Amino acid sequence: MQPKPLTMPIYMDNNATTAVDPRVLKAMEPYLAAEFGNASSASHAYGWQAASAVKKAREQVSSLLGCRAADVLWTSGATESNNLAILGVVRAYCKQKPHIITQATEHKAVIEVAEASQEWGSEVTVLPVDSEGLVRVEDVRKAIQPNTVLISIMMANNEVGTIQPVEEIAAICKEKGIIFHTDAAQAVGKCGLDCNSLRADMISLSGHKIYGPKGVGALIVRKLNRDFELKPILFGGEQENKLRPGTLNVPGIVGLGEACAIIKSDMKDECARLRHFQTRMLSAVQERFPTVKLNGPVQERLCNNLSFSIPDLHADEMALDMSGIAFSSGSACNSGNPKPSHVLQAMGVPDTLARSTLRFGMGRFTTEVEVEKVIDKLLKMLEKHIKN
Ligand SMILES: Cc1ncc(COP(=O)(O)O)c(C=O)c1O
């Protein structure tokens, strides 16, 4: 067991997970206690209460994203949403050896699923990215084959914050009649995501990246654009149009709905505040230490993320000097794993530099005072280790 620290460090890991917003918690509470009904119990008031809460949450998600409430399919998180989007299409089109295109910096919940789907008869192309983590739209176009059924490209990367040109890719898919899926787990709440301008057919989201609870997410399935087939990957119930069986996680769903409603009202101000912190921290580092490498683009990146690689310095040494700050030395899934991150590798960052990478993820509850403390600590650490 880890010893409990006397004071908790400043939280700078909001790309790994976010704290539950107190307003979300308040909305969820009744459904963890008195209103405990099963949303599928159609014959009594407990069930009706739960079903009506789920309906409201569906409307909150659809109102944020500009899709229909009926397009929202509840899952346990973005991992499951990505699995359903990819494997569900492979199952539906398995007779035609379906070809899938994705790219190298996707979350493992896309890359590994696409790779695994080859066992069920798919063919997979994983496109390279440039040094900023961007996939080239032309590469996507060139990779299309007569049997391409699905293109899955994330909206924004969890490690380096790169925002992909998904609108252009979605337009190509529309032109060619290919299903387009995007993993928007990191983008929701930080990038404008409107289903009417982004013609994506499927979008994955996750509760715990947007100040909602863990263990809940959604896959937006928009058959309005294009009628395509999707088959379930779990069996044993008729929930969610027979696409995702299992008793609905009512408190989690209510929390995800409320988290979306808050984003709808607060996102503009929140992003401006986070962008201000990001600019402040980036310029403080770059002015004094030009050899520190910013991973990912300056402009087309998430407003809350900074990923720095520091030459000739090991992440463990940095962690010691940065005590009191909760940041990540890669993606949360990769920390503790000595292998350098697949994202940085795909961007051509040498392994030694990839190992000395720090990721800061600011969030809704980050304060100006905290940002200044982190900058102070970071600059002191860099001063100690970098000989300019
Ligand atoms: C881009 C991206 N996709 C998928 C996931 C997985 O989401 P979840 O934890 O909801 O399964 C994450 C979480 O790290 C992520 O950042």
The ligand as a Gaussian input file, in Angstrom:
#p B3LYP/6-31G(d) Opt

LIG

0 1
 C       -8.124000       9.619000     -26.036000
 C       -8.595000       8.608000     -25.053000
 N       -9.360000       7.588000     -25.481000
 C       -9.820000       6.641000     -24.654000
 C       -9.528000       6.683000     -23.314000
 C      -10.091000       5.614000     -22.406000
 O      -11.198000       6.159000     -21.750000
 P      -11.906000       5.408000     -20.512000
 O      -10.994000       5.578000     -19.357000
 O      -13.204000       6.136000     -20.361000
 O      -12.126000       4.013000     -20.916000
 C       -8.724000       7.711000     -22.819000
 C       -8.315000       7.725000     -21.391000
 O       -7.156000       7.804000     -21.069000
 C       -8.255000       8.705000     -23.707000
 O       -7.503000       9.706000     -23.280000

